[in-house]
Amino acid sequence: MMKVGVHVSKAGGLSRALQDAIDLKCDTIQMFAGSPRSLRQSVIDEDEASAFRLGLAEEHIKPLVVHAPYLLNLASPKEATHELSTRALADEITRCRSLGADCLVFHPGNHLGSGIEAGIQRIAAAIIKACDIAELTRSDGLLLLLEMVSGAGTEVGWMFQHQRAIMDMAEDAPLGICMDTCHMFVAGHDIATREGLGGTLEQLDRILGMSRVAVVHANDSVGMLGSRLDRHADIGRGMIGEEGFRVILGNSKLRELPFVLETPKKSLEDDRRNLAAIRRLAREAVIW
């Protein structure tokens, strides 16, 4: 049985986020632990967090995935930004513990013209320091997931080799990978055909190891293959299309992973429609 869910809003409180997940019949969810557009430190109320953790367990909603704020830039050559981002990552780890999160997803960062190699070194150093500050070890059960990104501008992390280098430099950190169907498609990975996806997963397994992949962000793409345009579309209504998602959802390795939708939405009805679409396509998919 595939696990499928959406990114739920915490704006109305943790109880509202839990109720939305239940109403949508989510098997898994993603959320922000704090403000998505701020790196300010914030504390989660323990009583509220305890009720939230209990509710997730009762509804068998797992894994709980937390997405780090968009402002995080661990690759920044600007010392103040790098330091602020590092401490913000440590704060996110602390909030993840409060929520009982299984995974913390973050974009590796933008090197801002300083070069991929320098950016990778700064990302790894930031991860090591954040883990030290938060006293996070491999045995704690929280996975830090490097998201595969679109490669727009000066982004680091659109090639498997980038993620491999980060992992090698921060080898003591509990690191994994979050695949994003939109990002990978526009970065040039032809995941919408069986031949293309097979080759992509073979390369991923060779460089990173499929066991490192913990979550899939399921998003269709406004942009064409290789366009580097990071704009998500409704499932089946973008350039990946329904047939592309049947290919993705039919892959026996990927079907074992939790799929989290980050599709455009103005209301829960948009989530409901996209969840229905991905579940239908998963049923229609030919397993390979």
SVG drawing of the C-alpha trace seen along z (x, -y; Angstrom):
<svg xmlns="http://www.w3.org/2000/svg" viewBox="-13 -39 48 44">
<polyline fill="none" stroke="black" stroke-width="0.4" points="0.0,0.0 1.6,-3.3 1.8,-6.1 0.5,-9.4 -0.1,-12.8 0.3,-16.5 2.0,-19.5 -0.4,-20.8 -0.5,-24.3 0.4,-24.9 -1.1,-28.5 -4.2,-27.5 -2.2,-25.6 -1.1,-22.0 -4.6,-20.7 -5.8,-22.3 -3.0,-20.7 -3.8,-17.3 -7.5,-17.7 -6.7,-18.7 -4.5,-15.6 -7.3,-13.4 -10.0,-15.0 -7.8,-14.4 -7.1,-10.8 -3.4,-11.3 -1.0,-8.4 1.9,-10.9 2.2,-14.7 4.8,-17.4 4.6,-20.8 6.7,-23.8 7.7,-23.7 7.9,-27.5 7.5,-30.3 8.5,-29.3 9.8,-32.8 11.7,-33.6 14.9,-32.3 13.8,-33.6 14.0,-31.2 10.6,-30.0 9.5,-27.4 6.6,-24.9 4.3,-24.6 4.9,-21.1 1.3,-20.4 0.2,-21.2 3.1,-19.1 2.2,-16.2 -1.4,-16.2 -0.2,-16.4 2.2,-13.5 -0.6,-11.4 -3.0,-12.3 -0.6,-11.3 0.1,-8.0 -3.6,-7.2 -4.3,-7.9 -1.2,-6.0 0.1,-9.1 3.8,-8.4 6.3,-9.6 6.0,-13.2 8.2,-15.3 9.2,-18.9 10.4,-21.3 13.0,-23.9 12.3,-27.6 13.0,-28.8 15.4,-31.5 17.9,-28.9 21.1,-29.2 23.8,-26.9 25.9,-27.5 26.1,-31.3 29.6,-32.8 28.3,-35.7 29.5,-34.9 26.5,-36.4 24.0,-34.5 25.9,-31.3 26.0,-31.5 22.3,-32.5 21.3,-29.6 23.4,-27.1 21.8,-28.1 18.4,-28.1 19.0,-24.5 19.9,-23.6 16.7,-25.3 14.7,-23.3 16.2,-20.1 15.1,-21.0 11.5,-21.8 11.5,-18.5 12.2,-16.7 9.3,-18.5 6.9,-17.4 8.3,-13.8 9.3,-14.3 10.9,-11.6 12.5,-13.7 13.7,-17.3 13.9,-18.3 16.0,-21.3 17.4,-22.7 21.2,-22.5 21.6,-26.2 22.8,-28.7 26.5,-29.4 25.8,-32.9 28.6,-32.8 31.3,-31.4 31.2,-28.0 29.7,-24.6 32.7,-23.2 32.9,-26.1 29.2,-25.9 29.3,-22.1 32.1,-22.7 30.0,-25.3 26.9,-23.2 28.7,-20.2 30.4,-22.4 27.0,-24.0 25.3,-20.5 28.1,-19.3 27.9,-22.4 24.1,-22.4 24.2,-18.7 26.8,-19.6 24.7,-22.5 21.5,-20.4 23.4,-17.3 21.9,-15.3 23.4,-11.8 22.5,-8.9 20.8,-7.1 18.3,-9.8 15.9,-8.7 15.7,-12.1 16.9,-12.0 18.1,-15.2 17.1,-15.1 18.9,-17.0 16.3,-17.9 17.0,-17.4 16.6,-20.9 15.9,-22.3 19.3,-23.8 18.0,-27.4 20.5,-30.2 23.3,-29.1 21.6,-26.2 23.6,-23.3 22.1,-19.9 20.6,-19.3 23.2,-16.6 23.6,-13.4 27.3,-14.1 26.6,-17.3 24.6,-15.4 27.3,-12.6 30.0,-15.2 28.0,-16.8 27.3,-13.4 31.0,-12.4 32.1,-15.6 29.4,-15.4 29.6,-11.6 28.7,-11.5 25.4,-13.4 22.2,-11.3 21.7,-12.4 19.3,-11.1 17.7,-12.3 14.4,-13.8 13.5,-13.3 11.2,-16.0 9.6,-15.0 9.2,-18.5 12.8,-19.6 14.4,-16.5 12.5,-16.7 13.4,-20.4 17.0,-19.7 17.2,-17.4 16.4,-13.9 13.8,-12.3 11.7,-10.6 8.5,-10.7 9.5,-7.7 10.2,-4.2 13.6,-4.2 14.5,-7.6 13.4,-6.9 15.1,-3.5 18.4,-5.2 18.0,-8.0 17.3,-5.5 20.3,-3.4 22.5,-6.5 21.1,-7.5 21.7,-4.1 25.3,-4.0 26.2,-7.4 24.1,-7.7 22.3,-4.4 18.5,-4.0 18.5,-3.3 19.3,-6.9 16.1,-8.1 13.5,-8.6 10.7,-10.8 9.4,-11.7 7.9,-15.2 5.3,-14.5 4.7,-17.5 3.9,-18.0 5.9,-20.6 5.0,-23.8 8.5,-23.8 9.7,-21.5 12.4,-18.8 15.7,-20.5 14.2,-24.0 15.4,-24.6 12.0,-26.3 10.9,-25.5 7.1,-25.8 4.9,-23.1 1.7,-22.0 -1.3,-19.8 -0.7,-16.1 -1.1,-15.0 -1.7,-18.6 1.9,-19.6 4.8,-18.5 5.3,-15.2 1.6,-14.4 -0.6,-11.5 1.4,-8.9 4.6,-10.2 3.1,-9.7 1.9,-6.3 5.5,-5.4 6.8,-7.0 4.1,-5.4 4.6,-2.0 8.2,-1.8 8.5,0.9 11.3,-0.8 9.6,-4.2 6.2,-2.7 7.9,-1.7 8.5,-5.4 6.1,-8.0 4.9,-10.5 4.1,-14.0 2.3,-16.5 3.4,-20.2 0.9,-21.0 -0.7,-24.5 -3.6,-25.1 -6.0,-27.8 -8.1,-25.4 -8.2,-21.9 -10.3,-21.0 -7.2,-21.5 -5.4,-19.0 -8.3,-16.6 -8.4,-16.7 -4.6,-16.1 -4.7,-13.3 -7.5,-11.7 -5.5,-12.1 -2.3,-10.5 -4.2,-7.6 -6.0,-6.9 -2.8,-7.0 -1.1,-4.7 -4.0,-2.2 -3.7,-2.5 0.1,-2.1 1.7,1.0 4.2,2.2 7.8,2.6"/>
</svg>
